[in-house]
Amino acid sequence: MNSFIKVASATMLALTLASGVFAAEFTKGTVKKVDAKAKKVTLIHEELKDLEMPAMTMVFRVKDDAMLEKLKEGANIEFIAARVDGKLTVTEVK
C-alpha cells in the first residue's frame, strides 16, 4: 500500500509538471524595432507570466528567420517567449 501511494504521488507530480510545460500563454506586445541582421526584435510587452517578468521593453532573439517577416515596427502582436539556450527567445507569434 505504501509503495502505491509513492507511485501515485510521483505520477501526479509528473503530470502537473508536464501540463505546465505545454500551457504557455500568449503575451500582448508592440514591436518597437526589428533587427533582421542580428535576428532580434525589441518588444514593449505586458507581464510575461511564464518567465515571471514584469511589463517592460526588451530585446528578444527570434526562433527562426521566418518570424522576422511577420514583425513590423509599430505592430501589435501576441507572442510566446521562452529561454532557449539561456537566451530570451520569441518562439511563436500570432
N, C-alpha and C positions, 0 to 999 in steps of 0.2 A: 504494500500500500504506500509506503514511504517513497519508494522509487517511482511509483506512478505520479505522485504529487510533484516530484522533481522534474520528471519528463514533461508533465503538463505545464508547469511553470516555465520551463525553458522554451517550450513551443509557443506559449503566449507571448513571451518576451521577443522571440524571433519574429513573430507575425507583427507585433507592434512596431518594431524597428523597421521591418520591410515596408510597412504601409507608409511610414514617414518618408522613406526614400522616394516613393513613387508619387507622393502627393504635393509636388512642387506647385507653388502658387505663382500666377502671373502678377506682375507689378506694373503699375502705370508709370510712364515716364515721358519726357520730352527730349528729343535728340538735340543736343547743343552743338556738337561737332562730330564730323566723320573724318577719320584719318585712314584712308584706304591703304596707303603705303605701309603704315605701321600695323594695319589690321586692328585698329582700335576705334572706339566710339565713346564720346563723352555724353553722359545722360544726366538730366535732372530727374531724380526719381523719388517716389514715395518710399515709405519704410520697406526694407527688404526683410520680411519676417523670417524666411528660411535661413538667412545669413545673420539674423539678429543685428541689423544695421538700421540706424535712423534715416529719415529722408535727407538727401543731400545731392550734391553734384559730384560725380566721379567718373573716372576713365575705366572702361572695361575692354578686355580683348573680345573678339568675336570667335565663335566656334568654327565657322568656315567663311570663306570669301563671299559666297553667295548671299550671306546675310547683309553684307555692306550695300548691296544693290537696293535692299528694302529700306535702308535707313537714310533719310534725307533730313538735313538741318531744319529744325522747327517742327518736325512731325511728332504728333502724339502717338505713342506706341504702348503696347503691353508686352512685357518680356519676362523671361526666366533667367536668373543669373545663378551661377554656381562657382565653387572653387574647383578649377581644373588645373592639376599640377601646381597647386598653390597660388594660382593667379585667378582673379575675379574675371569671369567669362560669361558673356551673353550666350546662352545655349539655345534659346528659342525666341522668336519674335512673331507677334500677330498684330 
